[in-house]
Amino acid sequence: MTMLYSLIQEVQDATTSGSTNRQLKALTRITDLFLAGSARYSKRQVELFDEVFKILVEAIELKTRIKLARRFATDADAPPALVRAFATNDAAAVAGPVLSLSPALGEGDLIASASHQSQDHLLAIAQRETISEAITDILIERGEAKVVRAVAKNAGARISDDGFGELVLRSGGDGELALHVGTRRDIPRHHFLRLLETASASVCRKIVAANPKFSDVVQGAVTEVIDDINGQVRRHSSAHAKAKFRIKRLSEWKELREVDVHMGARSQNFEKTVAALSALAGCAIEIAERAVLNENPGAVQVLAKAAGCSWATVKALLLMTVAERKMSKADLELARESFERLERRTALRVLEFHEARRNMLAHASPSMAAGEAAKLEAMLG
């Protein structure tokens, strides 16, 4: 280890004299020394190298640290301790290259950085080629707009169901984010529906333009565009096809019952729930989807009453996580009282009126459709 101590002294002397080139050469030689004998070093010797890297990275002047970080960012054989020393540096210009690119950083290293470092550090992590759900959850929770947008447009980022829920929520006031989220191929359909319902008409049309599979969508009123997009997504959903086939078979055999809605809701199975609910209520699948996803509990209550469901099933529907209602016991009690007061014939009339109005909009001129859109979307509220 005599050579190591000599090189350490050289870096320290260069730090004192301000020689950037000598610092760079000495630390590079220390790294080469580690790589040349890492397989033979004892645990204590490896720990010594780790400590040396930590100390020297802090001692070297900023512009040299930046150069070294860029050099080792894509080196799969770079000493992990050296890479971690760069990654944990407070200066984003130093940490950024390794956080974005280094294969030497493990999941734990990235989680630690994402949990505690600055927005610029988070942005660097968001640009990695692949990112796990555990990391994207943190980035979405802690990240400001630029970070969250980078996650949403990163095709290699895996996003959890909760992560998509938060992205859709934040897309409400951010058209750019809504576009990135809406054009992801892995977005679950229930989140896609919620996004389309809250996005502006211009954003919906940009989602259409950015995705080839929506190329045949008619550019009409917002509701029509949403339904056309959703229809195409639904047709390509294997989960929906499976649920639709099962419900159709039960209906043909006259074995479709309230329990199919209840069990679908209890198991948080969106596709099974909306397929069964629309069949029992005798309404279009779009209406059932909107009712289940609507934060206002009135929509589900009307549709469930029309379908002949009991309060137990309505409660299960209201507690589905896809709508993010987060209802308290008091909220549920008020909903129960409202549901019990609601007569089925009233619910059926509301549903018939809703269907008639949608049919009218489907054949209306764009100007008329635009004027009626807000009323229509609030219909079951």
Phi, psi and chi 1 to 4 in degrees:
 res  aa     phi    psi   chi1   chi2   chi3   chi4
   1 MET       -    5.1  -57.1  -60.1  -75.4      -
   2 THR   -58.1  -42.2  -57.0      -      -      -
   3 MET   -61.6  -38.2 -175.7 -179.3  -65.0      -
   4 LEU   -60.5  -48.9  173.3   62.4      -      -
   5 TYR   -63.1  -33.8  -69.3  117.7      -      -
   6 SER   -65.9  -41.2  173.8      -      -      -
   7 LEU   -70.1  -36.3  -70.1  169.1      -      -
   8 ILE   -60.2  -45.0  -67.3  172.1      -      -
   9 GLN   -62.2  -36.8 -172.2   61.5   49.4      -
  10 GLU   -65.0  -41.2 -171.5  173.0  -21.6      -
  11 VAL   -64.3  -43.7  172.3      -      -      -
  12 GLN   -64.8  -40.2  -69.1  175.2  -28.6      -
  13 ASP   -65.3  -38.8  -69.6  -16.3      -      -
  14 ALA   -67.4  -34.5      -      -      -      -
  15 THR   -63.4  -41.4  -60.1      -      -      -
  16 THR   -66.0  -39.9  -58.3      -      -      -
  17 SER   -87.4   -9.9   63.4      -      -      -
  18 GLY    78.5   24.8      -      -      -      -
  19 SER   -89.0  103.8  174.4      -      -      -
  20 THR   -65.0  -44.7  -60.2      -      -      -
  21 ASN   -62.1  -39.7  -72.2  -25.2      -      -
  22 ARG   -67.0  -38.2  -73.4  178.5   62.2 -164.9
  23 GLN   -60.9  -47.1  -68.2  174.1   -5.6      -
  24 LEU   -62.6  -45.9 -173.4   57.6      -      -
  25 LYS   -66.0  -42.0  -71.5  178.5 -179.3  178.2
  26 ALA   -66.5  -45.0      -      -      -      -
  27 LEU   -68.3  -34.0 -171.2   52.7      -      -
  28 THR   -63.5  -41.4  -60.4      -      -      -
  29 ARG   -68.0  -34.3  -70.7  170.2   63.2 -166.9
  30 ILE   -63.9  -41.7  -68.0  174.3      -      -
  31 THR   -63.7  -44.7  -58.8      -      -      -
  32 ASP   -61.4  -39.3  -68.0  -20.8      -      -
  33 LEU   -62.1  -42.1  179.7   63.3      -      -
  34 PHE   -63.7  -47.7  174.6   84.0      -      -
  35 LEU   -64.9  -33.3  -65.4  175.4      -      -
  36 ALA   -68.9  -31.1      -      -      -      -
  37 GLY  -125.5   13.8      -      -      -      -
  38 SER   -58.2  -32.4   58.2      -      -      -
  39 ALA   -71.0  -22.3      -      -      -      -
  40 ARG  -100.2  -13.5  -58.1 -171.2  -56.0  -86.9
  41 TYR   -69.9  148.0  -67.5  145.0      -      -
  42 SER   -77.4  167.9   66.9      -      -      -
  43 LYS   -59.1  -39.2 -179.0  179.7  179.1 -178.7
  44 ARG   -66.0  -38.6  177.7   70.4 -170.0   98.9
  45 GLN   -67.1  -39.7  -72.8  173.3  -40.1      -
  46 VAL   -63.2  -41.9  172.1      -      -      -
  47 GLU   -62.5  -35.9  -70.0  175.2  -11.4      -
  48 LEU   -63.9  -44.0  175.8   60.5      -      -
  49 PHE   -59.6  -41.2  -88.9  101.2      -      -
  50 ASP   -57.7  -47.4  -72.6   -7.2      -      -
  51 GLU   -65.2  -38.7  -69.5  -57.7  -44.7      -
  52 VAL   -62.5  -45.6  167.9      -      -      -
  53 PHE   -60.5  -44.0  -75.3  132.6      -      -
  54 LYS   -60.4  -45.9  -69.6  177.8 -175.2  176.9
  55 ILE   -68.3  -44.8  -66.9  170.1      -      -
  56 LEU   -70.9  -35.0  -65.4 -174.7      -      -
  57 VAL   -62.4  -37.8  164.8      -      -      -
  58 GLU   -71.9  -30.6  -70.2  -58.6  -38.9      -
  59 ALA   -77.8  -30.0      -      -      -      -
  60 ILE   -72.2  145.7  -67.0  171.9      -      -
  61 GLU   -66.9  159.2   63.1 -178.1   -4.7      -
  62 LEU   -56.7  -49.0  179.9   60.8      -      -
  63 LYS   -64.3  -29.3   63.4 -179.8 -179.8 -179.8
  64 THR   -74.2  -39.8  -54.2      -      -      -
  65 ARG   -58.7  -41.7  -89.0 -179.6  -82.9  166.5
  66 ILE   -63.0  -43.7  -65.4  172.9      -      -
  67 LYS   -61.8  -44.7  -71.5 -179.3 -179.5  178.9
  68 LEU   -67.1  -39.8  -77.3  169.4      -      -
  69 ALA   -61.5  -41.6      -      -      -      -
  70 ARG   -66.3  -36.9  -69.5  172.4  178.4  170.2
  71 ARG   -65.8  -43.3  172.8 -171.7  164.2  178.2
  72 PHE   -90.5   -3.9  -70.1  109.7      -      -
  73 ALA   -59.4  -37.3      -      -      -      -
  74 THR  -105.8    9.3   57.0      -      -      -
  75 ASP   -89.4  109.1 -171.9  -11.5      -      -
  76 ALA   -66.5  -20.6      -      -      -      -
  77 ASP   -95.9    3.8  -64.6  -37.9      -      -
  78 ALA   -61.6  140.2      -      -      -      -
  79 PRO   -57.8  125.7  -23.0   33.5      -      -
  80 PRO   -53.8  -37.9  -27.6   36.9      -      -
  81 ALA   -63.8  -37.9      -      -      -      -
  82 LEU   -67.4  -44.0  176.3   59.9      -      -
  83 VAL   -63.4  -43.2  175.4      -      -      -
  84 ARG   -63.0  -35.4  -78.6 -165.9  -66.3  -89.2
  85 ALA   -63.3  -39.7      -      -      -      -
  86 PHE   -68.4  -43.4  -73.1  130.1      -      -
  87 ALA   -63.6  -33.1      -      -      -      -
  88 THR   -90.3    1.9   56.3      -      -      -
  89 ASN   -65.8  139.6 -162.5  -87.6      -      -
  90 ASP   -66.2  -25.4  -71.4  -21.0      -      -
  91 ALA   -80.0  117.1      -      -      -      -
  92 ALA   -62.5  -28.5      -      -      -      -
  93 ALA   -65.4  -27.2      -      -      -      -
  94 VAL   -85.2  -49.1  175.4      -      -      -
  95 ALA   -72.9  -32.8      -      -      -      -
  96 GLY   -52.9  -50.7      -      -      -      -
  97 PRO   -58.1  -42.7  -27.3   37.2      -      -
  98 VAL   -76.4  -35.2  -65.9      -      -      -
  99 LEU   -64.7  -32.6  -71.7  174.7      -      -
 100 SER   -81.0  -33.3  -64.0      -      -      -
 101 LEU  -124.5  -27.7  -59.8  168.4      -      -
 102 SER   -67.4  124.9  178.4      -      -      -
 103 PRO   -78.4   -7.3   28.0  -33.9      -      -
 104 ALA   -80.6  -14.3      -      -      -      -
 105 LEU   -83.7  133.7  -69.2  175.6      -      -
 106 GLY   -92.8  175.8      -      -      -      -
 107 GLU   -56.5  -44.4  179.4   92.5  -15.5      -
 108 GLY   -62.2  -39.1      -      -      -      -
 109 ASP   -62.2  -44.3  -60.5  -41.0      -      -
 110 LEU   -70.0  -38.4  -65.4  169.4      -      -
 111 ILE   -63.1  -42.5  -72.0  176.0      -      -
 112 ALA   -62.0  -43.7      -      -      -      -
 113 SER   -66.0  -45.5  -68.3      -      -      -
 114 ALA   -63.0  -29.8      -      -      -      -
 115 SER   -79.7  -23.2  -60.4      -      -      -
 116 HIS  -130.2  -19.6  -56.9  -67.6      -      -
 117 GLN   -89.7 -178.8  -68.6 -173.7  -73.0      -
 118 SER   -74.2  172.7   75.0      -      -      -
 119 GLN   -63.1  -34.8  -67.8  -63.2  -48.4      -
 120 ASP   -67.2  -35.9  -72.4  -25.1      -      -
 121 HIS   -65.0  -43.8  -70.4   75.9      -      -
 122 LEU   -62.0  -39.3  -91.9   60.1      -      -
 123 LEU   -62.4  -38.6 -179.3   60.6      -      -
 124 ALA   -63.4  -43.6      -      -      -      -
 125 ILE   -63.6  -39.0  -62.6  172.8      -      -
 126 ALA   -63.2  -14.7      -      -      -      -
 127 GLN  -100.0    6.4  -64.3  169.8    3.0      -
 128 ARG   -64.0  156.1  -71.1 -177.9   70.5   87.0
 129 GLU   -62.8  -40.5 -175.6  175.7   -2.0      -
 130 THR  -133.6  143.9   59.5      -      -      -
 131 ILE  -139.5  136.0  -41.6  173.5      -      -
 132 SER   -79.7  165.2   70.4      -      -      -
 133 GLU   -61.5  -38.2  -71.9 -174.7    3.3      -
 134 ALA   -60.0  -37.6      -      -      -      -
 135 ILE   -78.0  -43.5  -63.7  170.1      -      -
 136 THR   -64.4  -32.2   58.0      -      -      -
 137 ASP   -58.2  -42.7  -82.2  -12.6      -      -
 138 ILE   -69.5  -43.6  -60.1  171.5      -      -
 139 LEU   -61.4  -41.2  -65.4  176.8      -      -
 140 ILE   -69.7  -36.9  -67.6  169.2      -      -
 141 GLU   -70.7  -44.0  179.3 -176.4   -5.5      -
 142 ARG   -92.9  -23.1  -68.8 -165.3   63.6 -134.1
 143 GLY   -73.5  145.1      -      -      -      -
 144 GLU   -82.9 -176.3  -64.8  175.2   -2.8      -
 145 ALA   -53.3  -45.9      -      -      -      -
 146 LYS   -65.2  -34.1   62.6 -179.4 -179.6 -180.0
 147 VAL   -71.2  -47.3  174.4      -      -      -
 148 VAL   -64.4  -38.3  176.4      -      -      -
 149 ARG   -63.8  -40.4  -70.8  171.9 -176.1  169.1
 150 ALA   -64.0  -39.1      -      -      -      -
 151 VAL   -63.3  -46.8  171.4      -      -      -
 152 ALA   -63.4  -34.4      -      -      -      -
 153 LYS   -92.9    0.8   69.0 -179.9  179.9 -179.7
 154 ASN   -86.8  106.7 -175.4  -16.9      -      -
 155 ALA   -64.2  -22.2      -      -      -      -
 156 GLY   -88.6    0.8      -      -      -      -
 157 ALA   -87.7  125.5      -      -      -      -
 158 ARG   -89.0  130.3  -66.1  177.9   56.7 -168.3
 159 ILE  -120.6  130.8  -58.5  174.6      -      -
 160 SER   -74.7  169.6   68.2      -      -      -
 161 ASP   -61.6  -42.9 -168.9   74.3      -      -
 162 ASP   -63.5  -37.8  -72.3  -17.0      -      -
 163 GLY   -62.5  -43.2      -      -      -      -
 164 PHE   -63.8  -38.6  -90.9  114.6      -      -
 165 GLY   -58.9  -43.0      -      -      -      -
 166 GLU   -69.1  -37.9 -177.2   62.8   23.7      -
 167 LEU   -62.8  -43.5  -74.0  175.7      -      -
 168 VAL   -63.6  -41.7  170.1      -      -      -
 169 LEU   -60.8  -44.9 -177.1   63.7      -      -
 170 ARG   -74.9  -17.9  -66.2 -178.7   65.7  167.6
 171 SER   -71.2  -17.2  -67.1      -      -      -
 172 GLY   -56.2  -34.5      -      -      -      -
 173 GLY  -114.3   17.1      -      -      -      -
 174 ASP  -140.7   95.4 -172.4  -24.0      -      -
 175 GLY   -62.5  -37.3      -      -      -      -
 176 GLU   -64.5  -43.1 -178.0 -179.5  -19.0      -
 177 LEU   -64.4  -42.3  177.1   60.0      -      -
 178 ALA   -57.9  -39.7      -      -      -      -
 179 LEU   -66.1  -43.4 -179.5   58.4      -      -
 180 HIS   -63.1  -43.5  -67.2  -39.9      -      -
 181 VAL   -67.4  -43.5  175.8      -      -      -
 182 GLY   -67.6  -21.9      -      -      -      -
 183 THR  -100.5    7.0   52.4      -      -      -
 184 ARG   -74.0  135.7  -74.2 -169.4   65.9   92.4
 185 ARG   -73.8  -20.7  -66.1 -172.5  176.4 -174.8
 186 ASP   -99.1    8.4   57.3  -16.0      -      -
 187 ILE   -69.4  126.5 -178.4  171.4      -      -
 188 PRO   -60.6  147.5  -23.8   35.2      -      -
 189 ARG   -62.4  -37.1 -158.3  167.5   70.6   85.7
 190 HIS   -66.7  -32.6   57.1  -84.1      -      -
 191 HIS   -73.5  -35.6  -72.0  -55.6      -      -
 192 PHE   -61.9  -41.4 -174.0   71.9      -      -
 193 LEU   -63.0  -45.1  -68.9  176.9      -      -
 194 ARG   -62.9  -37.9  -73.2  179.1   59.2   81.5
 195 LEU   -63.7  -45.6  177.6   67.8      -      -
 196 LEU   -64.4  -34.0  -69.5  178.5      -      -
 197 GLU   -69.3  -29.3  -66.6  -68.6  -10.9      -
 198 THR   -99.7  -17.8   57.4      -      -      -
 199 ALA   -75.9  156.0      -      -      -      -
 200 SER   -73.7  165.2   66.8      -      -      -
 201 ALA   -59.8  -40.2      -      -      -      -
 202 SER   -65.6  -38.5   61.5      -      -      -
 203 VAL   -67.2  -42.0  170.0      -      -      -
 204 CYS   -57.6  -42.1  -73.9      -      -      -
 205 ARG   -69.5  -33.1  -66.4 -172.1  176.8   95.5
 206 LYS   -68.3  -36.0  -73.5  177.7 -177.9  177.5
 207 ILE   -62.3  -41.0  -69.0  174.0      -      -
 208 VAL   -61.4  -49.6  171.8      -      -      -
 209 ALA   -64.9  -30.8      -      -      -      -
 210 ALA   -84.0  -10.6      -      -      -      -
 211 ASN  -121.8  114.0 -159.6  -40.0      -      -
 212 PRO   -56.6  -32.4  -24.2   34.2      -      -
 213 LYS   -71.4  -10.1   69.1 -178.2  179.9 -177.5
 214 PHE  -103.8   13.9  -59.9  148.3      -      -
 215 SER   -63.9  -23.8   59.4      -      -      -
 216 ASP   -92.2    4.2  -64.3  -29.5      -      -
 217 VAL   -69.2  133.9  173.7      -      -      -
 218 VAL   -73.6  132.8  177.2      -      -      -
 219 GLN   -86.2   76.5  -58.8  -63.6  -57.5      -
 220 GLY  -111.1 -141.9      -      -      -      -
 221 ALA   -66.4  159.6      -      -      -      -
 222 VAL   -56.2  -48.1  176.8      -      -      -
 223 THR   -61.0  -40.2  -59.8      -      -      -
 224 GLU   -66.5  -43.1 -175.9 -179.8   -6.9      -
 225 VAL   -60.9  -45.9  171.7      -      -      -
 226 ILE   -59.4  -46.0  -69.5  172.7      -      -
 227 ASP   -65.4  -37.9  -74.3  -12.7      -      -
 228 ASP   -66.3  -44.7  -76.6  -21.4      -      -
 229 ILE   -61.6  -48.9  -63.1  173.3      -      -
 230 ASN   -60.8  -37.7 -177.0   26.2      -      -
 231 GLY   -60.7  -41.2      -      -      -      -
 232 GLN   -70.0  -41.2  -67.2 -162.1   37.6      -
 233 VAL   -63.1  -42.8  174.1      -      -      -
 234 ARG   -60.9  -41.4 -167.4 -173.4  -59.7  117.4
 235 ARG   -65.0  -25.5  -75.1 -166.9  -67.2  -85.4
 236 HIS   -97.0    5.7  -71.0   85.7      -      -
 237 SER   -92.9  115.2  169.2      -      -      -
 238 SER   -66.7  -34.4   58.8      -      -      -
 239 ALA   -65.0  -41.6      -      -      -      -
 240 HIS   -67.3  -41.5  174.7   74.4      -      -
 241 ALA   -60.6  -41.5      -      -      -      -
 242 LYS   -64.7  -45.8 -177.3  178.3  178.9 -179.2
 243 ALA   -65.3  -41.7      -      -      -      -
 244 LYS   -62.5  -42.6 -178.7  179.6  178.4 -179.2
 245 PHE   -62.3  -42.6  175.7   78.2      -      -
 246 ARG   -65.5  -45.2 -179.2  179.5 -179.5  -81.4
 247 ILE   -66.8  -39.4  -63.2  -56.6      -      -
 248 LYS   -61.8  -41.4 -178.7  179.7  179.3 -178.5
 249 ARG   -64.5  -43.0 -173.0  174.5   58.7 -177.5
 250 LEU   -63.7  -39.0  -71.0  174.1      -      -
 251 SER   -64.8  -43.2  -62.9      -      -      -
 252 GLU   -64.1  -35.3  -70.1  172.7  -12.6      -
 253 TRP   -85.1    1.0  -67.6  -11.2      -      -
 254 LYS    57.4   37.7  -59.5 -172.3 -175.9  -56.8
 255 GLU  -115.0    5.9  -67.3 -179.0   -0.9      -
 256 LEU   -72.7  127.0 -178.1   62.7      -      -
 257 ARG  -133.1  168.4  -59.2  -73.0 -174.8  -90.0
 258 GLU   -55.8  -33.1  177.3 -172.6   -9.4      -
 259 VAL   -59.1  -27.4   67.3      -      -      -
 260 ASP   -68.0  -37.2  -65.7  -68.0      -      -
 261 VAL   -68.9  -45.9  178.0      -      -      -
 262 HIS   -59.9  -48.8 -173.3   89.2      -      -
 263 MET   -68.2  -35.8  -65.9  -55.0  -65.3      -
 264 GLY   -62.5  -42.8      -      -      -      -
 265 ALA   -68.2  -42.2      -      -      -      -
 266 ARG   -62.9  -35.1  -73.8  -71.8  -61.2  -85.6
 267 SER   -89.3    5.5   61.4      -      -      -
 268 GLN    59.2   32.8  -58.6  -64.8  -31.3      -
 269 ASN   -93.3   96.3 -171.9  -37.5      -      -
 270 PHE   -59.6  -49.0  174.3   74.5      -      -
 271 GLU   -62.1  -46.1  -59.6  -67.1   -4.4      -
 272 LYS   -64.3  -40.4  179.2  179.9  176.8 -179.6
 273 THR   -64.3  -50.9  -58.5      -      -      -
 274 VAL   -70.0  -32.3  -63.6      -      -      -
 275 ALA   -66.2  -44.3      -      -      -      -
 276 ALA   -69.2  -41.5      -      -      -      -
 277 LEU   -65.6  -42.7 -172.7   57.8      -      -
 278 SER   -66.7  -36.2   66.3      -      -      -
 279 ALA   -67.9  -43.4      -      -      -      -
 280 LEU   -67.7  -37.6  -81.3  179.1      -      -
 281 ALA   -83.4  -14.4      -      -      -      -
 282 GLY    69.0   37.6      -      -      -      -
 283 CYS  -123.2  169.8   68.1      -      -      -
 284 ALA   -64.6  148.8      -      -      -      -
 285 ILE   -60.9  -32.3 -172.3   73.3      -      -
 286 GLU   -60.6  -37.4  -70.1   85.9   -2.3      -
 287 ILE   -67.9  -43.2  -66.2  178.3      -      -
 288 ALA   -63.7  -40.6      -      -      -      -
 289 GLU   -62.3  -46.1  -70.6  171.0  -15.7      -
 290 ARG   -64.9  -37.8  -79.9 -174.7  168.9   83.7
 291 ALA   -64.8  -44.5      -      -      -      -
 292 VAL   -67.0  -36.1  170.0      -      -      -
 293 LEU   -85.8  -14.7  -66.5  172.3      -      -
 294 ASN   -68.3  128.2 -161.2  -34.2      -      -
 295 GLU   -65.4  -27.7  -68.1 -176.9   11.3      -
 296 ASN   -73.6  119.4 -171.1  -36.0      -      -
 297 PRO   -65.2  -17.2   24.6  -34.9      -      -
 298 GLY   -61.3  -34.5      -      -      -      -
 299 ALA   -62.5  -47.4      -      -      -      -
 300 VAL   -66.4  -37.6  146.3      -      -      -
 301 GLN   -63.6  -43.0  -67.6 -179.5   66.1      -
 302 VAL   -63.5  -47.6  169.1      -      -      -
 303 LEU   -67.3  -40.8 -164.5   56.9      -      -
 304 ALA   -66.5  -37.8      -      -      -      -
 305 LYS   -64.8  -42.4  179.8   69.4   76.6  168.8
 306 ALA   -62.9  -30.9      -      -      -      -
 307 ALA   -82.7   -5.5      -      -      -      -
 308 GLY    79.6   25.9      -      -      -      -
 309 CYS   -84.0  157.8  -65.7      -      -      -
 310 SER   -90.9  171.6   65.1      -      -      -
 311 TRP   -61.9  -34.9  165.2 -113.3      -      -
 312 ALA   -57.8  -41.1      -      -      -      -
 313 THR   -72.5  -40.3  -63.3      -      -      -
 314 VAL   -60.2  -42.7  176.0      -      -      -
 315 LYS   -60.4  -43.5 -178.2  178.5  178.7 -179.2
 316 ALA   -61.5  -39.1      -      -      -      -
 317 LEU   -65.2  -43.6  -71.5  166.6      -      -
 318 LEU   -66.5  -25.5  -68.1  174.6      -      -
 319 LEU   -91.6    3.3  -67.4  176.7      -      -
 320 MET   -64.3  135.6  -72.5 -173.9   74.2      -
 321 THR   -74.7  -17.8   56.7      -      -      -
 322 VAL   -62.8  -27.0  -67.8      -      -      -
 323 ALA   -90.1  -13.4      -      -      -      -
 324 GLU    53.4   44.0  -60.3 -177.3    1.5      -
 325 ARG   -74.5  -36.1  -65.5 -174.0 -174.2   88.7
 326 LYS    52.6   54.3  -60.4  177.8 -178.4  178.5
 327 MET   -80.6  136.5  -61.2 -177.8   70.9      -
 328 SER   -82.5  174.1   64.9      -      -      -
 329 LYS   -60.4  -39.4  -70.9 -176.4  178.3  179.8
 330 ALA   -65.5  -40.7      -      -      -      -
 331 ASP   -61.5  -42.6  -66.6  -28.1      -      -
 332 LEU   -66.2  -36.4  -74.0  170.1      -      -
 333 GLU   -66.8  -41.0 -179.8   58.0   25.8      -
 334 LEU   -63.9  -39.7  -71.8  173.6      -      -
 335 ALA   -64.7  -39.4      -      -      -      -
 336 ARG   -62.8  -45.4 -176.5 -171.3   63.7   77.5
 337 GLU   -62.5  -41.4  -66.6  173.9   -0.7      -
 338 SER   -65.2  -41.7  175.4      -      -      -
 339 PHE   -65.1  -41.2  177.8   73.9      -      -
 340 GLU   -69.1  -29.3  -69.1  179.0   -9.7      -
 341 ARG   -75.7  -26.4  -72.8 -164.1  -56.5  -92.0
 342 LEU   -71.7  126.2  178.5   64.2      -      -
 343 GLU   -86.8  148.0  -65.6 -176.6    2.7      -
 344 ARG   -64.5  -37.8 -170.5  179.2 -175.7 -167.9
 345 ARG   -64.3  -32.5   60.2 -178.9  179.8  178.3
 346 THR   -67.8  -43.8  -57.7      -      -      -
 347 ALA   -61.6  -40.0      -      -      -      -
 348 LEU   -65.4  -37.5  -72.4  169.0      -      -
 349 ARG   -66.7  -43.2  -78.0 -157.6  -58.4  -89.9
 350 VAL   -60.2  -43.2  170.4      -      -      -
 351 LEU   -65.0  -41.8 -167.9   55.9      -      -
 352 GLU   -63.0  -42.7  -71.6  172.0    3.5      -
 353 PHE   -63.9  -40.4 -177.9   53.0      -      -
 354 HIS   -61.5  -46.7 -176.1   70.1      -      -
 355 GLU   -61.7  -44.4  -70.1  -88.6   22.6      -
 356 ALA   -62.7  -39.9      -      -      -      -
 357 ARG   -68.7  -37.5 -161.4  162.8 -166.8  173.1
 358 ARG   -65.2  -40.7  -71.9 -170.9   66.2   83.3
 359 ASN   -63.7  -37.4  -70.1  -25.7      -      -
 360 MET   -64.2  -43.3  178.8  -89.2  -69.3      -
 361 LEU   -65.3  -33.9  -77.2 -179.5      -      -
 362 ALA   -63.0  -26.5      -      -      -      -
 363 HIS  -110.1    5.8  -61.5   90.1      -      -
 364 ALA   -84.3  164.4      -      -      -      -
 365 SER   -71.9  156.1   64.8      -      -      -
 366 PRO   -54.2  -38.4  -27.6   36.2      -      -
 367 SER   -66.8  -41.6   58.8      -      -      -
 368 MET   -67.7  -41.6  179.9 -175.6  -65.8      -
 369 ALA   -61.5  -41.9      -      -      -      -
 370 ALA   -62.5  -38.5      -      -      -      -
 371 GLY   -69.7  -26.9      -      -      -      -
 372 GLU   -95.8  -11.2  -66.6  -69.5  -33.4      -
 373 ALA   -57.5  -46.3      -      -      -      -
 374 ALA   -62.5  -42.8      -      -      -      -
 375 LYS   -61.3  -41.3  -63.6  177.9 -177.0  177.8
 376 LEU   -65.1  -44.9  177.2   60.1      -      -
 377 GLU   -68.6  -23.0  -63.5  -50.1  -45.3      -
 378 ALA   -91.5    1.1      -      -      -      -
 379 MET   -54.7  -47.2 -176.5   67.5  171.2      -
 380 LEU   -95.6    9.2  -67.4  179.4      -      -
 381 GLY   -74.0      -      -      -      -      -
